[in-house]
Amino acid sequence: MSQHLALITKTQSLIAAGDIVGAESALAELADTEGDGALMVVLDQLPPKDVLAVIREFDTSKESVVNLVITPEQFARAVVIEKRYKDLSHTHLRGMVNSVIFREDADPLAFLNALAAIEGGAEALANYFAEKWSRIEAFARTGRFDAVDDDGEILSESDLMASAYARPVIDHDEVADQDWMELAWLMRYECPDLFTEMLLVLRAKVRAFESGRPEFEDDEDEDRNKVETSETDFGRVTTVVLDSDDESAI
């Protein structure tokens, strides 16, 4: 780690200043000069909040070397704290998840298993699917994403558990879009326990929303850790996530 101490300090300083592009460039330069292995070592030393600050600012117009080499475990540690950003549309979350899990030569199941193994993984995925809730419910009930099946009906929790290991109604190839349908398909048929847990969390979030209850109204610590993201779209500044329990790894 000592040989990369200066880079870690520089990267964290750039992130704290809101210069995410500069931080990513510094990490990319390390990969260019010392290889992807060196970058992976540095990513392991950076706090998850700093890794998250870089990978959530994905840009579809170019590939990010960090998104290309981040391991499933590193990714999971970062994704589970994404909820600290007040991004109610979850646009950055969906783009980040898609760009990493479906990157070339990646094993999506390795990332899903890493999320299943960490506290908060199912909640992060529930946030990912938040805008597709009724379609996910239709998929859980019928095995299809067809709009005609989107009638608002949901399986009881016991029926959902009983159907966890049902055979696919549609083939993987039919939904291989590297987006939410493919991710839902992989979760239901390759990681059914994670799919079930995610959907139960998602239902709870929907009930809280429909009742007018803020998602984290009873969690003051969560609220303090949220970060305003109205200025975080491409080309603008992302404020670093501050967390006294997750400071520098140095």
PyMOL commands that set and color helices and strands:
alter all, ss='L'
color gray80, all
select helices_A, chain A and resi 2-16+20-34+36-45+48-55+65-69+72-79+82-84+91-101+108-116+121-128+130-142+147-149+157-162+172-175+180-190+192-210+220-225
alter helices_A, ss='H'
color red, helices_A
deselect
rebuild
show_as cartoon
